[in-house]
Amino acid sequence: MYKSLSVALMCVGTPLSHAQCENSFTLALPNASSAKYVYQGPVAPANTYSTQPVTALSFTPDRRPGVWHSFYTANRWCDSTTYHNPKALTPYWAKAIWDNATPSTPNDLGIKQRFDSFITEGFRRITINRPGGNILGQYVPQAHYHHLDDDQKDLLEIDLADWIDDTLTNVDADFELAVFIGSWQSGHPAAPGLGNSVDGTYWDCTDDDTDLGFYYRSDPGNTGTATSITAANCFVDPKEQSSMQETYQNFVPWLDIGCTAIWLDNSADASHTSGTGYLGRDRTIDLIQSPDYSAVNFVGEGIPWYNDTTGHEDIHRPLTDYLEAMPWMATDSFADDRGWRDTASTISVDPSTTEAIIVFQSDNGATTLAQMASMRDRGFVIWVSAQSTDASLSPSSVKKINWLQRLYPELTSSFSGDMADFNGDGTVDCDDYDLFFTNWYDSFVNGSDYFGIWDGDLDGDGDADWDDVNYFGTLSSWTGC
């Protein structure tokens, strides 16, 4: 089923050299000859979208929160006496350390320990954020399977595969592990390749053609000579069988180890609007119906929207037709730019028909628990980005996880924060008292879809009643107003 290819990855640029960074290894990529999918949708003039609604699909949203874990953002170096890290990968991923419960140094933490911590904290949905790393000359880290070295492949195919199976068997049969895959060019979700910029100094289309055995649009005759090495010409074309076979080669290894979802970068279109673009949304909708990927949960980025101009105000409303066809996601900066995060926003989505995921990854995305809660209450599904470069998650990640444990009942069993600090600002004062009673009263009178801590259900019995009021008064950190 597999074929081996010999490839050399180079880390180029000052102060690093070719000699320092060369890393040759043998690849094992699936035979993609059986891949049948090609893009079937319409191609309108000037790459504009069809105005026709998306055909109704049998889509059931998953409303569970999740954690989006990055394997990159560490320091890049190639002159270490211990190991090379030309792609700025988290140390325990760069060294492919799986199980190390007692690390001698923080950087020797095992991946198993990190994943186990997410399970302990109550998460049943985890997305690996582009573990291929950040090749020099690009702006976007990738999850291309052929970017991984043999040790990382072995870890995925053996240790991680066993861990997924064990988690599904002994923890939760509905556990979901996904991989977030970068795109070659904005708007081409079927292209888990390089990012928005391709610098020929570090990578070129001809090399990629040779390595994978398939060709890109820049070399339609597969002659081995690319007409251009710009991003505009080096994207994988979802309408070409060869391109889709290359895509298949990079999807299947993740699916084989037990991933049940694939997140596609830049799959709405260049500007996420209904104007001109790269047909990303239509191609993504078509991709999720491909027989090559039955039972795969594809998630597209970012959330498709349109401008609803009222007077002098632009209201960026999500496109309902697309949201009801599949899950879509965006990071908190996207929500902030569109004005969705603000607690006064009127933008909402229907939780019964949509899965619009917002990943909170920085303090700029949500400065208060109330902002995050407001988005949850307006139908968005909240995730948190958990980033680390050693044994510790970033302070922002810890805080966001703590906030999610207030918002979602399924996470509250592992809540370790101070429940008297009701608004999660690190201080217990009268603001917490006022906010608790406001939220408790609303849930007590009107009911709630969630009944988490944030909704006034402090004792976790599934409702907001007088027992919760009494409980709040007994919290050790509460001193009264």
N, C-alpha and C positions, 0 to 999 in steps of 0.2 A: 504493500500500500504506500510505502514511503520511498523517497529517493534522496540520496545524499548529494549535497553540493558543497564545494569548498569555497569559503568566502573569507576575505580579509577586511576587517574594519579598521579604519585609520582615524586617529585623533590628531588634527592638524592645527597649527597656529601657535603663536608666541604665548607663554614661554615653553609650550609643549612641542615635541618633535615627532616625526613619523616613527623613528626608532623607538621612542619611549612608549608610544601608544599602540603600535601594531599588535593586533590580537587575532590570530587566525584560528578558525575552528571549522568543524564539519557540521553542516545543517541537515536536518531531517524534515522535509516538508511533505505534506500529504500529496498524493497523486490527485490532481484536480480534473482529470479527464472526464469525470462523471458530472461535473458542474454544468447545469443546463440553463441557469438563469441569465437572462439579459434584460435590460430595461425595456419595458413595453409601453411606457406612457407617451403622451404626445410631446413633441418638440415644437413649441410655438416660435414664430419669428422673434428674433432678438432675445431669445431665451426668456420670454415672459411667461408667467404662469397662466394656465387655463383658469378661467373664472368659474368653471363648473365645480360644484361641491364634490368633496371626496365621497366615493361610493361607500355606503354603510358597511362596516366590518364588525365582526363579533369580538369586540374589545371589552374586557372587564378590567377596570382600574385596580391597582394594588395600592392601598392607602397607607401602608406601613412606612414608617420613617426608615432611614438607612444611614450608613456611614461610607464616605467616599475617601478611600485611603490612597495616598500618593507614595510611590516607591522612588520618587526623585526629590530634588531640591537640596541634596547634600552638596558638598564642595566637589568640584571637578579637579582631579589630579591624575597624572600618569607617571610620576616619578617616585611613588611610594615604594618602600622596601617590602611592604606587606601585600599589597594588591593594587591594581590600576583601577581607576574610576573615571574613564574619559566621558561618561554620559551623565555625570552628576547624580548618580543613583544613591539612595539611602544605603548606608554601609552594610546593613544586614542583608539587603537585597543584592547589592553589588558583589558581596562575597557568598551569596546563596547559602546563608545560614538558616536552617529550618528550625531545629529544636535545640535551644540552649537556655534552660530555665535558670541557670546560675552563671550569667556572663561574668567574666573577669573584668571586663570594661563595658561601659554602656553600649559601645558600638557593636559588641558581640551578641546583642540581643537576637533571639531567633524570631523568624517571621511567625512561627506557630504561637509564640507568646503574645504577639501583637493581635493576631486574629482571635486567639482565645479571649483576650481582654474585651474585644468587641462583643463576643458572644456573652460573656459574663455581664456586660453592661446592658444586655437585653436586646441587642440588635440582631435581626434575622435577615437583613439585606446588607450586603457589602459589595462595593464596587472598587476594583483595583484601577487606579487612575494611571493609565498609559505607562506600564512598567518597562517599555522598551528603552526609555531614557531619552536624553536630549543630545542628539548628534550635533557636533559643532557645525555652524552655518545654518542652523534652523532656529526657529523661535518656539516651536511646539514640540514637547516630548511625545513619544509615540509608543504604541503597543505592538508594532509589527513583530510577529513571531520570529522572523529571521534576523531581528536585531538582538536576540538573546543569545548568550553563550551557552555552551553545553551544560555547565553546572546549573544554570538557571532553568534550562529545559528539563533536566533530570529532576530538579526540585518540584517543578510544576507537574510533571507527568507521573511522579511517584508520591512524594510527600503531600503535596497540596491535593492531589486527586484522592488520596486516602483520607485526608482530613475532611474534605467535602463529603465523601461518602459516609464517614463516621458522624459528621454533623447532621446529615439528612436522616441517618438511622437513629441516633441517640438523643438528638436535641430537638429538631423540628423538621418534619418532612417537607415543609414549605420554605425551608431556607433557600436563599437565592444569592449566588455569587456571580457578579458581572465583571466584565472588563471594559474599560473606557478606551476606545481606539481613536487615534488621531486620523485626520483625513489628509489626502495629498493636497487638495486645493479647496478653498472655501466652497461649500455647496455640493461636494461630491462624496457622499457618505459611504459609498462602496469602495473607497480608496483609503485603506488604512496604511498610508505611506508617510511621506514627508509632510512638513507643515506648510505655512503660508509663503515661505521664501526658500528657494533652492539656490545655494551658492555653488557654482561649478567647481570651486576650489576644493570642496569637501566631498561632493557627491554629484554624479551626473547620470543622465538617463541611460546612457550606453552601458555603464557598469551595472545598473540595476536590471537592464534587459538581460545581460549576460548571466547574472547571478540567478535570476528567477526563471529564465527560459521563456518569458512572455514579453510583450512589447507594449509600449505606451503610445499615445496618440502622436507624439513627436516623431515616431519612427513607424509609420503605419505599414511599411513593407517589411518590417523586422530585418532590416539590412545591417543593423549594428551601428548605424550612424544616426545620431539624433540631430534633427534640424535645429533644435534649440534646447537649452537647458533651463529655460525660465519656467516658473511655476505654471504659467498660463498654458504651456504646451506639454507639461510633464504629468498631467493628471491621468488617473485611471479612468477609462471611459466605460460606464455601466452598460452602454449599448453594444459593447464589443465582447465577444465570447472570451477572448484571451484575457482581457482585463478582469472579467468576472472569475476566471479560473485563478488568477493571482489573488483576488480577494478571498476566494474560497480557501486557498492555502493558508491564509492567515486567520481566518475565522475558526476553521475546524479544530486546530490544536487546543484552543480554549474550550470549545464545546466538548471535546473528547475527555477533558479532565473533570468535567462536571459543571462548567459554567452554563447557566441557563439564560443569561441575558448578555447582550452586547450593546454598549452605548456608543453612538456614532457622533463624532465631533463634526461641527459645522454642517449639519444636515438639513437645516431649514432653508437657508440660502445666505448669500453674503450679508444682507442687511436684516434678515428675519422679517421682511415685510412682504406684502402681496405684489410688490412692484417687480422690476426687472431683477434677475438673479441667475442662478445656475440650475434651476429646476430641482433643487435639493429636496424640497418637501415631497414633490410628486415621485421622485426616484426612491425616496425612503419609504413612502407608502407602498410603492410597487415592490420594493425589496422585502418587506415584511410578509408579503404574500407568496414569496418564492418557495417552490417545493424543495429547494436545496436546504432550507433552514426551517423545517417544520418544528413547531414547539419552541422556537427561539423567541425570546422577548426582546425585540429591538427598541431602544430608547433613543430619540433624536435630540440634538442640541442645535440652536436654542428654541425656546417656545415661540412658535409662529404667531405673529400679531399684525394688526393693521392700525392705521391712524384714523381715529374718529375725531374730527376737528369740530369743536363746538365753540363758536366765537373765536377767541384767540388762544384757546387751550387745546393742545394735542393730547388725546387720551389713547394710549397704546393698548388696545384691547386684544386679548388672545383670540385667535381664529378658532371658533367652536368646531367647525367641520373637521379640521385637522386634529384637534385635541381629542375628539371622540373616535379617532381611528387608531391611536397608539399612544404610548407614554412619550412625553417631551420633557426636557430638563433645561435649566439655566442656572448659572451661578448667581450669588447674591448681587454682584455688581450689575448684572443684567436687570435684575428686579429693581435695583436702585435707580438705574438710568431710565427705566420705563415708568418710574413713579409708583410701582406696585407695592413696594415694601412699606411705604408710609402708612401709619395706623389710620389716617384719615382717607385713605384711598378707597374708591368705590369699585375698583377692579376685582372681580371674583371669577371663579370657575365652578362648575357643577361637580361636586365630589362623587356623585353617583355615576357619572359618565366620563370623567376625565381624570388623568393622572399627570398633573402639571407639577414637576419636581423643581424645588428651589434648593440649591446646595449652598449653605452658609459656610463661608470659608475664611472670613476676615472680620475684624471689628468694624470695618467700613460698611460691611453688608448689613449688619444689625447691631446697633449700639445698645439696644435694650431688649429684654425678654418680651416686652409688649409688642415690639415690631414683629418679632418672629411669630408670636402667638396670633397676631392680627392676620398674618398670611395663612396660617393654619386654619383659622376660623373662616377665612374667605375661600376655602376649598383647595389651597395649594398643599402639596405633600412636602414636608420639610426634611431635608437631609443635612448632615454636617460633614465638612471636610476634616479628616483627622490626619494631620501632617506631623512627621517626626523625622529627625536626622539621627537619633540615637534611641536610648531606652525610654525617653520621655516624649509624650505628645506635647505639642506647642500649647502655651497657656490659653490661646484663643480656642484651640480645639477642645481642651478640657472644659472651658466655660460653655461652649456651644453644646457639648454632650450633656452637661449638667442642665442646661436649659431644656433640651429635648426631653430629659427625664421628667421635667415638670409638665410637659405638654402632652405626652403620650402615655396612656395607662400601661402599655406593654413594656415600657422602659422603667416604670417607677419602682418595681420590685428591687432593683439594684441602685436606687437613688441614694447617694451618699452625701448630698448637700444639706444645707440648713433650711428646713421647710419654713422656719420663721422668716427667713429672708425671701419673702414671697415673690418679689420682683427680680431676684437674682442679681442685685447690684453690689453685693458684698457687705451691705450694712442692714441691720435689723432696726427699723424705726417705724414711725407712724405711717409712712407711705405704704409699708407692707400691710399694716392693719387695714388701712382704707382700701387697698387694692384687693386684699383677701375678701373682705365683706362685699365689695362690689361684685366680684366674680362669683362668690358663693351664692349671693342673693339671686343673681341672674340665672345660675344653674338650678338653684332651689325652686325658683318660680317657673322658669321656662324650659328646664331640662337642658341636656347637652348631648352632643354626638360623641363626646370623648370621656368625660368624667375622669380627668387626670388631676394632678395636684393643682395645676393652674386654674382648673374649673371649680376649685373648692373642695374636691374629694381628697382630703388630707389623709384619711385613714384607709384609703384604697379599697373601699367596699363596693364601689361601682355607683355611688350616688352622692349627692350633696345634701346633707341633712344636719340636724342639730348636733349630732355626734362630732361632726367636723368643726363646728364652732367651739365646742368644749375642748377638742383636741388642740386647736390653735392656741387656746388660752393656757394650755399646759406645756407648750414647747419651751425648752429650757432657755433658749436664746431670747424669748419674748419677755420684755420688761414692761410693756404697757405704755399708753400715751397719757 
